[in-house]
Amino acid sequence: MKLCSPSSEPLHVALTSGHMCVIGPDGTDVPKIFIREALARGAVAPDETQTSSVNVQIQARQMAVSEALQAMITGQDKEDFTADGKPNLMRLKSRAGFAVTREEADAIFAELTDKV
């Protein structure tokens, strides 16, 4: 995903894993592992239209839900899932940091489990 620094100065994004990325004002292709932190630090889409801002927010939300679901899958905690094998929305909410609808959780969960 291509993101830009919100000002004329480059935006430095460092992760706790030691990885670092510099996002310039002209736009930089940002690796997936940096997108969440870059958006939190104020990085913006190159095209400042309303649609691209909304798309970036939707993608960031989907990525956060996907990361939370992946953590639940690898965590092997039986309480993370309901009796019918679907993600427990209360557990997902606490991991993602925001409320997630059943439809949203099921769609992303289906994508993740189809890859496995």
MARZA-5000 format. One line per 3 residues: their letters; for each residue y negated, z negated, x of N, C-alpha, C. Coordinates in steps of 0.001 Angstrom, whole numbers, plus 524288, in hexadecimal, padded with zeros to 5 digits. Layout:
N
a) Y:Z:X:Y:Z:X:Y:Z:X; ...
***
This chain:
116
mkl) 80487:80000:80356:80000:80000:80000:7FB34:80000:80388; 7F770:80321:8022F:7F2A8:80377:80545:7EE9B:7FFAE:8030F; 7EC7C:7FC64:80683:7E87B:7F8A1:80509:7E3E8:7F8FF:808D0
csp) 7DF5E:7F722:80715:7DAA0:7F726:80A40:7D870:7F1A5:80AAB; 7D586:7F0C3:80EDC:7D2A3:7EBE7:80F62:7CE35:7EBF6:80B67; 7CD02:7E782:808FE:7C8D5:7E76F:80517:7C35B:7E7DF:80775
sse) 7C2EB:7E751:80C96:7BDD7:7E7BB:80F30:7BE35:7EBBE:81394; 7BA1D:7EC30:816AC:7BA33:7EFE1:81B0A:7BD3C:7EDB2:81FB0; 7BE8A:7E8C1:81F8C:7C19B:7E642:823AD:7C76F:7E6BE:8227F
plh) 7CABC:7E758:82686:7D064:7E782:82591:7D260:7E248:82370; 7D659:7E28F:8203C:7D8BD:7DDED:81DEF:7DDC9:7DCD8:820EA; 7DE2E:7D845:8234B:7E2CF:7D6C8:82647:7E669:7D3A0:822BF
val) 7EB4A:7D54B:82269:7EF27:7D2A2:81F26:7F39C:7D0E4:822AF; 7F484:7CBCC:822F7:7F8B9:7C9AA:82625:7FC75:7C6A5:822A1; 80176:7C745:8239F:8057B:7C48C:8209E:807A4:7C001:823CB
tsg) 809F5:7BC46:82138:80C3D:7B7CD:823F2:810E3:7B966:8274E; 812F4:7BE0C:82662:8174D:7C001:82989:81573:7C1FA:82ED6; 81038:7C24E:82F91:80E15:7C433:83478:80C53:7C9DB:83436
hmc) 80D85:7CC93:83005:80BEA:7D205:82F6A:8061E:7D243:82E1C; 80392:7D675:82FEF:7FDFA:7D70F:82EF6:7FCB9:7DCB4:82DB0; 7F8C5:7DD6A:82A62:7F710:7E29C:828C6:7F11B:7E28C:82870
vig) 7EEA2:7E6CB:82A2A:7E8F9:7E74C:829C4:7E7D7:7EBAE:825EB; 7E4BB:7EA73:821F3:7E368:7EE40:81DE3:7DDB5:7EFC5:81E9F; 7DCDD:7F4BA:81FBB:7D79C:7F6A6:820B4:7D4BB:7F806:81BB7
pdg) 7CF8E:7F8BD:81C1B:7CC7C:7FA1D:8177B:7CDA5:7FF9C:8156F; 7CFC9:80303:818C1:7D10B:80856:8171E:7D66A:808C8:81496; 7D96C:804A4:814C5:7DE94:804A4:8125A:7E2E9:804B9:8165E
tdv) 7E6F7:801D1:81548:7EB75:80160:818B7:7F056:8013E:8155C; 7F46E:80405:81714:7F97A:80392:81470:7FBC1:7FE45:815E5; 7FC3B:7FAE2:81211:7FDDB:7F57D:812FA:803AC:7F4F0:811CC
pki) 806BF:7F2EE:8158D:80C4B:7F1FF:81483:80D09:7EE1E:81008; 81162:7EE98:80D64:8127F:7EB84:808B1:81209:7E59F:80997; 813A8:7E3BB:80E22:813A0:7DE13:80F08:80E1F:7DBC8:80F30
fir) 80A20:7DF12:81014:804BF:7DD2B:81073:801AE:7DD9B:80B5D; 80395:7E091:8079A:80071:7E1DF:80300:7FEB3:7DD06:80002; 80237:7D97B:7FF06:800DD:7D4CE:7FBF5:7FC84:7D1AD:7FE9A
eal) 7FD0D:7D0BE:803AB:7F91B:7CDC3:80689:7F403:7D0D3:80702; 7F467:7D5F5:807CC:7EFB4:7D935:80838:7EC8F:7D911:80328; 7EF30:7D978:7FEBF:7EC81:7D938:7F9B4:7EA0C:7D3DB:7F8DC
arg) 7ECC4:7CFC9:7FA87:7EAAC:7CA81:7FA01:7E5C8:7C9C6:7FD5B; 7E57C:7CC95:801B4:7E0F4:7CC36:80530:7DC91:7CFE5:803A1; 7DD5C:7D2FC:7FF81:7D921:7D633:7FD7D:7D987:7DBFC:7FE92
ava) 7DDD0:7DDD4:800CB:7DE6B:7E36F:801B7:7DE46:7E652:7FC82; 7DC28:7EB08:7FC99:7DB97:7EE17:7F7CF:7DDFB:7F379:7F88C; 7DF0E:7F60B:7F43D:7E108:7FB66:7F465:7DCA7:7FEFD:7F643
pde) 7DDE8:8034A:7F8F0:7D9DA:806CA:7FAEE:7D667:8090E:7F6A2; 7D8B0:80A15:7F228:7D5BB:80C2C:7EDC6:7D443:80791:7EA51; 7CF5A:80644:7EA20:7CD8F:80199:7E761:7CD28:8023C:7E17B
tqt) 7CFEC:805EB:7DF33:7CFB9:80694:7D990:7D2A7:80225:7D6F0; 7D1A5:8015A:7D208:7D43E:7FD39:7CF0D:7DA21:7FE05:7CEF9; 7DBD0:802E9:7CE8E:7E16C:803E0:7CE23:7E446:8023C:7D30D
ssv) 7E224:8037E:7D794:7E4DD:80219:7DC60:7E4ED:7FC31:7DD1B; 7E0BD:7F98B:7DB96:7E0A5:7F3D8:7DC01:7E4CC:7F170:7D87D; 7E54F:7F380:7D3D4:7E948:7F194:7D031:7EEB5:7F2B3:7D25D
nvq) 7EF87:7F765:7D47B:7F49C:7F8C6:7D6B3:7F601:7F539:7DB42; 7F239:7F402:7DE98:7F32F:7F082:7E2FF:7F4AC:7EB19:7E0FE; 7F1FC:7E933:7DCF6:7F337:7E414:7DAC0:7F8AA:7E408:7D859
iqa) 7FA12:7E83D:7D5A3:7FF43:7E899:7D340:8036E:7E8AB:7D77A; 80295:7EBC7:7DB94:8065D:7EC0D:7DFD6:806E6:7E6CF:7E299; 80290:7E41B:7E362:802C0:7DEFB:7E5EE:805C6:7DB18:7E290
rqm) 804F0:7DB48:7DD72:807BB:7D7D2:7D9DD:80D95:7D8FF:7D9FB; 80EF4:7DE09:7D9B8:81474:7DF86:7D9CF:81705:7DDF2:7DEF1; 8142D:7DE75:7E339:81655:7DCF8:7E843:81736:7D715:7E883
avs) 81395:7D409:7E661:81432:7CE58:7E65D:818EF:7CCB9:7E31B; 819A7:7CF2E:7DE9B:81E2D:7CE06:7DB47:8232E:7CFA6:7DE13; 82314:7D42F:7E08D:827A8:7D61A:7E360:82926:7D25F:7E7CD
eal) 8254B:7D08A:7EAC3:8265D:7CCDB:7EF06:82898:7C7BC:7ECEC; 8267F:7C5DE:7E897:82872:7C106:7E642:82E15:7C1B6:7E464; 82F31:7C62A:7E1ED:83484:7C730:7E013:83852:7C7BB:7E4A5
qam) 836A8:7CA48:7E8D4:83A05:7CAC8:7ED6C:83B49:7C570:7EFB1; 83768:7C1FD:7EFCE:83850:7BCAF:7F1BB:83C23:7B9C9:7EE32; 83BBF:7BAA9:7E915:83F57:7B828:7E567:844E1:7BA39:7E62A
itg) 84566:7BF4A:7E702:84A8F:7C1A7:7E7BC:84D1A:7BF9C:7ECB2; 84A2A:7BF75:7F0F6:84C67:7BDB4:7F5EA:84CF8:7B7CC:7F62D; 84A1E:7B4F2:7F2D1:84A53:7AF43:7F2D2:84F6B:7AD09:7F0C3
qdk) 8523C:7AFFB:7ED99:8574D:7AE51:7EB85:85704:7A94B:7E847; 85289:7A825:7E5DE:8520C:7A38B:7E27F:85360:7A535:7DCEC; 8575F:7A2E4:7DAAC:8592C:7A463:7D56F:854FE:7A38F:7D148
edf) 85180:79FD0:7D20A:84D72:79EBC:7CE2D:8491D:7A2D7:7CE33; 84914:7A656:7D212:84536:7AA8B:7D23C:84660:7AEC5:7CE32; 84B12:7AE98:7CBE2:84CA8:7B295:7C821:84EC4:7B015:7C32D
tad) 84E37:7B2E4:7BED0:85029:7B0FD:7B9CE:8560C:7B1D6:7B987; 85871:7B002:7B551:85E17:7B091:7B4A0:85FC8:7B648:7B461; 85C55:7B9BE:7B277:85DC0:7BF48:7B230:85C2B:7C251:7B714
gkp) 85A9F:7BF8E:7BB47:85990:7C211:7C048:8540B:7C416:7C110; 8509C:7C308:7BD5A:84B2D:7C4C8:7BDE4:84806:7C0A3:7C0CF; 843B3:7C23B:7C34C:8407C:7BE69:7C616:83E1E:7BA5C:7C25E
nlm) 83E24:7B578:7C406:83BB4:7B13C:7C11A:835CA:7B1DB:7C1B3; 8330B:7B2D3:7BD61:82D73:7B3F0:7BD9D:82A40:7AF56:7BFA6; 82BD8:7AA99:7BE89:828FA:7A609:7C07A:82969:7A5B3:7C670
rlk) 82E06:7A6A9:7C884:82ECF:7A6A0:7CE32:82BDC:7AB20:7D0BB; 82BFB:7AFA9:7CE2E:82940:7B43F:7D033:8235D:7B347:7D045; 8215E:7B0D3:7CC28:81BC9:7AF97:7CBDF:81A32:7AC04:7D05C
sra) 81D61:7A823:7D180:81C00:7A482:7D5B4:81C3B:7A729:7DB0A; 81FC5:7AADB:7DBBD:8201B:7ADA9:7E0BD:81BC8:7B1B1:7E159; 81A8E:7B47C:7DD24:8169B:7B8A2:7DD6C:81113:7B66E:7DD47
gfa) 8105C:7B202:7DAA6:80B32:7AFAE:7DA49:80829:7B157:7D579; 80AA6:7B448:7D204:8082A:7B5F2:7CD1F:80C6C:7B719:7C928; 80AE2:7B754:7C42B:80EA8:7B84E:7BFF8:8109A:7BDEE:7C033
vtr) 815A4:7BE9D:7BF30:8181D:7C3C3:7BF33:81AD9:7C475:7B9F8; 81A2A:7C8FB:7B784:81CB9:7C9FD:7B280:8227A:7CB49:7B35D; 82593:7CA9C:7AF4D:82B22:7CBD3:7AF95:82BF2:7D19D:7B0E7
eea) 828ED:7D50E:7AE61:8297D:7DAAE:7AF46:82842:7DC0F:7B4F3; 8241A:7D9CE:7B702:82287:7DAD6:7BC6A:826B4:7D8E4:7C039; 828A0:7D429:7BF53:82CA0:7D1E9:7C2BA:831A8:7D513:7C27D
dai) 8334B:7D692:7BDC6:83825:7D98C:7BD33:837CD:7DEE2:7BFCC; 8334F:7E180:7BF53:832B4:7E6B4:7C1A5:83304:7E66F:7C798; 83049:7E2BF:7C9ED:83051:7E245:7CFA2:8359C:7E048:7D184
fae) 83802:7DCB6:7CE94:83D2E:7DABA:7CFFA:84135:7DF21:7CFDE; 840D3:7E295:7CBFB:8446C:7E707:7CBA4:843C0:7EAA1:7D056; 83EEC:7EB92:7D1F7:83DF6:7EED2:7D697:84063:7EC60:7DB6E
ltd) 83FBC:7E749:7DC0A:841CA:7E4A1:7E0A7:847BA:7E491:7E0BA; 84A1D:7E39B:7DC3B:84FCE:7E34E:7DC1A:85256:7E8AC:7DC50; 84F89:7ECCB:7DAC5:851A5:7F218:7DB47:851EB:7F3C0:7E0F6
kv) 84E64:7F1AD:7E441:84E51:7F2FE:7E9CE:852D7:7F07A:7ECB2; 854C4:7EC15:7EA98:858E2:7E91E:7ED44:85E22:7EB8D:7EC89
***
